[in-house]
Amino acid sequence: MIALGSDHGGFDLKERIKAYLDEKNIAYKDFGCPNKESCDYPIFGRAAAEAVASGECEKGIVICTTGIGISIAANKVKGIRCALCSDVMSAEMTRRHNDANMLAMGAGMIGPNVAERIVETFLNTEFEGGRHERRVNLIEG
């Protein structure tokens, strides 16, 4: 299951990603926000991150206007490695080398078609392990 979260700036892209996940028969849980009314991204970024950290969800996707704030909020949760990606190669490499368990995107930075390709790559790329595992362990402390 994929945890989803956004603020008002990421709401439309989150809805597009939900439709994409539905099309691919990928289960998800939406932790908000529920609409485009102004709201605070840390609430929804943290809720999605806590679901991933607890094991309720396997991975997470969080979205705000830039992706910066919501990725910072998600990364405050112990055990979360949330990567802000604006291109497919970054999404691939953060899974292969960093074993990122959450993806952040900026709805004001990328379009919906690129976002779908980023999500597809993020969800379908495996962690390489090996020397990268040692580095991920150093991140986790």
C-alpha positions as CSV (number, residue, x, y, z in Angstrom):
1,M,0.0,0.0,0.0
2,I,1.2,3.5,-0.9
3,A,0.7,6.4,1.6
4,L,-0.3,9.7,-0.1
5,G,-0.3,13.2,1.3
6,S,-0.4,16.7,0.0
7,D,-1.3,20.2,0.8
8,H,-3.6,22.4,-1.2
9,G,-0.8,23.2,-3.7
10,G,-0.3,19.5,-4.4
11,F,-4.0,18.5,-4.3
12,D,-4.6,18.3,-8.0
13,L,-1.5,16.4,-8.7
14,K,-2.2,14.0,-5.9
15,E,-5.6,13.3,-7.4
16,R,-3.9,12.6,-10.8
17,I,-1.5,10.2,-9.1
18,K,-4.5,8.5,-7.4
19,A,-6.1,7.9,-10.8
20,Y,-2.8,6.6,-12.1
21,L,-2.5,4.2,-9.1
22,D,-6.1,3.1,-9.6
23,E,-5.3,2.4,-13.3
24,K,-2.4,0.2,-12.2
25,N,-4.4,-1.5,-9.5
26,I,-2.0,-0.2,-6.8
27,A,-3.5,0.2,-3.4
28,Y,-3.1,3.5,-1.6
29,K,-4.3,5.4,1.4
30,D,-4.9,9.1,1.2
31,F,-3.8,11.0,4.3
32,G,-5.1,14.3,3.0
33,C,-5.6,17.1,2.4
34,P,-9.2,16.6,1.3
35,N,-9.5,19.7,-1.0
36,K,-7.8,22.8,-2.3
37,E,-8.5,24.9,0.8
38,S,-5.4,26.4,2.3
39,C,-3.8,24.0,4.8
40,D,-0.5,23.1,6.4
41,Y,1.7,20.6,4.6
42,P,3.5,19.3,7.7
43,I,0.3,17.7,8.9
44,F,-0.2,15.6,5.8
45,G,3.4,14.9,5.1
46,R,3.9,13.7,8.7
47,A,0.8,11.5,8.5
48,A,1.9,9.8,5.3
49,A,5.4,9.4,6.7
50,E,4.2,7.9,10.0
51,A,2.2,5.3,8.0
52,V,5.4,4.3,6.1
53,A,7.5,4.3,9.2
54,S,5.0,2.1,11.1
55,G,4.8,-0.4,8.3
56,E,1.1,0.3,7.6
57,C,2.2,1.4,4.1
58,E,5.2,0.1,2.1
59,K,6.1,3.5,0.4
60,G,4.8,7.0,0.4
61,I,4.3,9.9,-2.1
62,V,3.9,13.4,-0.8
63,I,3.2,16.6,-2.9
64,C,3.2,20.3,-2.2
65,T,3.9,23.2,-4.6
66,T,7.7,22.8,-4.6
67,G,8.0,19.5,-2.8
68,I,10.6,21.0,-0.5
69,G,8.5,21.7,2.6
70,I,6.6,18.4,2.6
71,S,9.8,16.4,2.1
72,I,11.4,18.1,5.1
73,A,8.3,17.3,7.2
74,A,8.3,13.7,6.1
75,N,12.0,13.3,6.8
76,K,11.5,14.4,10.4
77,V,9.9,11.0,11.0
78,K,12.4,8.4,12.2
79,G,13.0,5.7,9.5
80,I,11.9,7.9,6.6
81,R,14.1,8.6,3.6
82,C,12.1,10.9,1.5
83,A,13.6,12.1,-1.7
84,L,12.4,15.2,-3.7
85,C,12.5,14.2,-7.4
86,S,11.7,16.3,-10.4
87,D,13.0,13.8,-13.0
88,V,12.9,10.1,-13.8
89,M,16.6,9.6,-13.3
90,S,16.6,11.0,-9.7
91,A,13.6,8.7,-8.9
92,E,15.5,5.7,-10.2
93,M,18.8,6.5,-8.4
94,T,17.2,7.3,-5.1
95,R,15.6,3.9,-5.0
96,R,18.7,2.1,-6.3
97,H,21.3,3.8,-4.1
98,N,19.4,5.4,-1.2
99,D,16.5,2.9,-0.7
100,A,14.2,5.9,-0.4
101,N,10.9,4.9,1.0
102,M,9.1,8.1,0.2
103,L,8.9,10.3,-2.9
104,A,8.2,14.0,-2.8
105,M,7.2,16.0,-5.8
106,G,6.5,19.7,-6.5
107,A,3.2,20.2,-8.3
108,G,4.4,23.7,-9.4
109,M,7.7,22.3,-10.7
110,I,6.6,19.4,-12.9
111,G,3.7,18.5,-15.0
112,P,1.4,15.5,-14.5
113,N,2.8,13.3,-17.3
114,V,6.4,13.7,-15.9
115,A,5.0,13.0,-12.4
116,E,3.4,9.8,-13.5
117,R,6.7,8.6,-15.0
118,I,8.5,9.6,-11.8
119,V,6.0,7.6,-9.7
120,E,6.2,4.6,-12.0
121,T,10.0,4.6,-11.8
122,F,10.1,5.1,-8.0
123,L,7.6,2.3,-7.4
124,N,9.3,-0.2,-9.8
125,T,13.0,0.3,-9.1
126,E,14.6,-2.0,-6.5
127,F,17.3,-1.1,-4.0
128,E,20.7,-2.4,-5.2
129,G,22.1,-3.1,-1.7
130,G,25.8,-3.9,-1.5
131,R,27.9,-0.8,-0.8
132,H,24.8,1.3,-0.8
133,E,23.3,-0.6,2.1
134,R,26.3,0.4,4.2
135,R,25.6,4.1,3.4
136,V,21.9,3.8,4.1
137,N,22.8,2.2,7.5
138,L,25.0,5.2,8.2
139,I,22.1,7.6,7.4
140,E,19.8,5.7,9.8
141,G,22.5,5.9,12.5
